[in-house]
Each structure stands twice: as structure tokens, then as C-alpha cells.
Amino acid sequence: MAAKKPPVLPPALNQRQCQYLLAAYQTDQQTEAERKRDYLRGTNDRRPAAEWRWLPYGCWEHWMGRPPTPLREQLASLDAKLISEGAGSTWRALAQRGLLEVEDQVPYLVADLPEGMHYDLPHIRLTLAGRKLARQLVGEVRAKKPGNVLARATWQLLGQLWQRDPNATHQPPDYANSDVFNRLERGVPVQKVLGQANHERLVEGWPTYGLTTVGRIYYYQHYAANVVAHPDVPAADPGPLPPELVTRLEQLDEQARALVHAPPAGLFAHWQYALRTGFSPFAIYLEPVQRQDWVRRGLPDSPPVAGLRASVRWGSNLYASWRLYVRDWYLRQQLAPADWSRYCLWQAVELVDGKLAWQRNRLQITASYSAKLGVVRGSLGRYTSNYQVRELGNTMRQLALQHGCARWLVNLRHVENINVPLLRRGLVDGFVQASLQLAPDAALRVAVVAPPLSLADWQASLPAEVDWGAFEWQELPNEPAAEAWLTQR
């Protein structure tokens, strides 16, 4: 086993060298504090630290009567006797010990003067080892920065964007320092977000000026640490949706469905414009090839578009795009900005074993039997496949046969993927099979909660040979209404 290396001891310094090192450190820290203040005021010259950390030492030759450089003044404040002809030798002795660097340079402001006025001064720049030793000499102990703590200005901007009105387009963020926004807009924080490749910035600029999906995830991941580090900065809680907000979202979703066939003036034209141009302040829920195909084919002149049949290419997808566009528009009008950001975040992600994960990774089907109501319940997630639809049908049918239950409640409120033809056919096939297996004991009754397409258009889009007489179904706006319909007789 290799012997441990002995700890590296700080270089031995005499009293004069210690004071020179402390003067350089104190001047370095004062310069850093001044630059931070200038940055917040927007007056910073934006030079990198590799340049501005060079500290000139001596007297100005072009400013007659002006005080010496800040480093020379700091050294004199420690002891006037330190200012002597031996200063150069002391700086070089510290440089030989790796505590700082020394170079003769033209001072920063002098470089802008005519060349005949140029002159050199010794410039001092502390190394990491020099700053560390200086802190030891003064007994300064720096607390370790907690993980995920952002600069105050960055956290303040993120908090403002989280609570920004999603309808306030064409207006830059109401924040004094646009440099912070521009840095976030240009930067991609990590190569992967929740295990997936990331090609999205944290924020988006004109015309929406808000957080992207990745930006909202970033805000959530940094929330706990930064509300402690910056308690005076307003920051809304991005945590999972509370039950009262979930209930309100379902109510708003029901209200939005009523607007699909009778939208406010201009909304249908805005959706058409979004499809033609590919531009929208929020998702239009169509793949590019589908959108381009409909633009070539010709968009519907007016709502509703629900009459489109599966025999028309992308017809059901176009309807789903319109329905979800109306829903998002309505939610943006009704929700407080912070609730809108919260809704957008938890539409994309969820907690799995206490860790954030993409929503589409969750189990897409749920099925259970309610003994109290005598109802078999089933639901599908936001993104689903034909396999999962048929799996839901099989699971519900097994529960129905096990409990002799002919009353089904199928909740489709959260289904958003637009591959609905297979989804519809798979569900209907499950209803038919269940009714045949339950007959003649009972006739199957199915309450469909918030389907992505009205049941009339659903039925018209499927083959005529489907045995529609094998079951009875009804479209209901919510689960309480569905339970009432199922148990009324």
C-alpha cells in the first residue's frame, strides 16, 4: 500500500511579505465587490476576471495630483513603512512561492490614451493558493456554498418568470438587468434533462418571454435551496398540484369543452394561423407532417371540426389539436400566472419514488373495482398506445367477470396523444367483448368521462359492422355525473 503524501505546508513568509499578500488580497476583494455592484447597475465593462484581477501597483503618471493606485494605498494603510524601493523584490518573492503573478503592463485606462502617453506599472494577480493563504492569515472561514444555490439576480429573474402572465407577449421581463435573462436564454444548463437529451434553453425570448419546460424543471430543482438562501426574493411554490387546484382544473376543462363548438371571436382564426405558420405561443398538438398536409389540403373554415371522419387523413388529429388549443387558451385566461406555470410543469413531469421524471414514463392505465358503487373504473394517461388501450380493456373485463359487474366508468379526460383512431377502436372492441361475456346476465353500461371526441363522431368514424347494440354508453363531463348515470337504475 502506497504511503500517504505529507500535507503541503504554506510557504514561510516574513512579516513584510505577509502584509504585502494581505494588501493584495484586500484590494482584490474590494475590486470584486465593486464589479458586482457595477454589474447590478448595468455599468460593468464586462471584462473577464482574468483581466480585471490584475491590480496595478504604483503612482499614476497621467493623473497629476491623483492618489496612487488602490493596491499601493491599501499597502500604505497597513504600514507606511512598507512603501519603499524594495517593493518589487517583495512582490517577486511572493511570486516565486506561487502566491501571485507579477507583470509590467500598461494600465487598463491608460491603453485608451495616445500612444505617447503610455507607460508601464507592475501588475499583481493573486493565485488560488495566494487567496487561500491570505484567508488563513486573517482567520477568514468561508462557508461552503450549498448545492443548487443560484446567484441572487438569477433566482430573482426565475421567480419573476415563473409568475409571469402567459398572455403578456411582446413585453420583456420587468427586470432591471437584462444580462441575466440573456445569459439564461443563451445557455443550455446540462446535456440531459431527466435522462433525456436536452436541446431547449431555460428561457425563451420574444414574443413570450417566459420559462421553457426545461426552465420550469430547473426552477423546481433549485426551489428548496434558494428559498432558504434568498428568503426575501418572492418565489412561488412549484410543488405538485394540490387537490383544490386539480379540482379547479377539471372544472375549467369542462367549461373549455363547451367552447370547442362555439369559441370566442377570433380564436379559431388564431388556431388556423398557428397551423399555417407553425408559430404559436403554446402547443398546437400536430406533428409537422400532419400540419403541412392540412395546410395543403385546406383548413376548415369554421368550427366545429369534430365532424371530420377517420376516413379523412389526420381528421381526428386535427380535431384533437383544436380541442387542446381551446383548452390551453381557456386555462391561460382563467389561471393565475403561478398556477399556470405549475400546471405546465406537472403536465410534463411527475414524481416517481420521490424523484422527478417525465410524465410519459408513468404507468398509462389504471383499473379497479368499487364495491360501494358496484362499478369497474378505468383510466388512461396522457400518452398511450393501442397495446395499453387493449390491456385496459382486458383488465376491466377480468374485474367485471370476477365481480359480476356490468357498469363501467372509463375516464379519458387526460388523454392527449392524437393517435385516436386505434384508441377508439381498441376501447370499443373491449366493450363488445365484455358485453358478450357478461350476457345474458346483464347489459353492459359504459360511462365515458370527457372523451377526446364526441361519442357521435366516435361511432361514425368506426366500421359499420361493429355491434353497437351489444352495450349502452353515455358521454359525461366528470366522474360524479358518470357515477350518477351508472347507478340510476
Buried (B, 14 or more C-beta within 10 A) or exposed (E): EEEEEEEEEEBEBEEBBBBBBBBBBBBBBBBEEEBEEEBBEEEBEEEEEEEBBBBBBBEBEEEEEEEBBBBBEBBBEBEEEBBEEEBBEBBEBBBEBEBBBBEEEBBBEBEEEEEEEBEBBBBBBBBEBBBBBBBEBEEEEEEEEEEEBBBBBBBBBBBBBBBBEBEBEEEEBEEEBEBBBEBBBEEEBEEEBBEEEBEBBBBBBEEBBBBBBBBBBBBBBBBBBBBEBBEEBEBBEBEBBEEEBEEBBBEBBBBBBEBBEEBEEEBBEBBBEBBEEEEBBBEBBBEEEBBBBBBEEEBBEEBBBBEBEBEEEBBBBBBBBBBBBBBBBBBBEBBEBBBBBBBBBBBBBBEBEEEBBBBBBBEBBEBEBBEEBBBBBBBBBBBBBBEBBBBBBBBBBBBBEEBEBBBBBBBBBBBBBBBBBBBBBBBBBBBBBBBEEBEEEEBBBBBBBBBBBBBEBBBBBBEEEBEBEBBBBEBBBBBEBBBEBBEEE
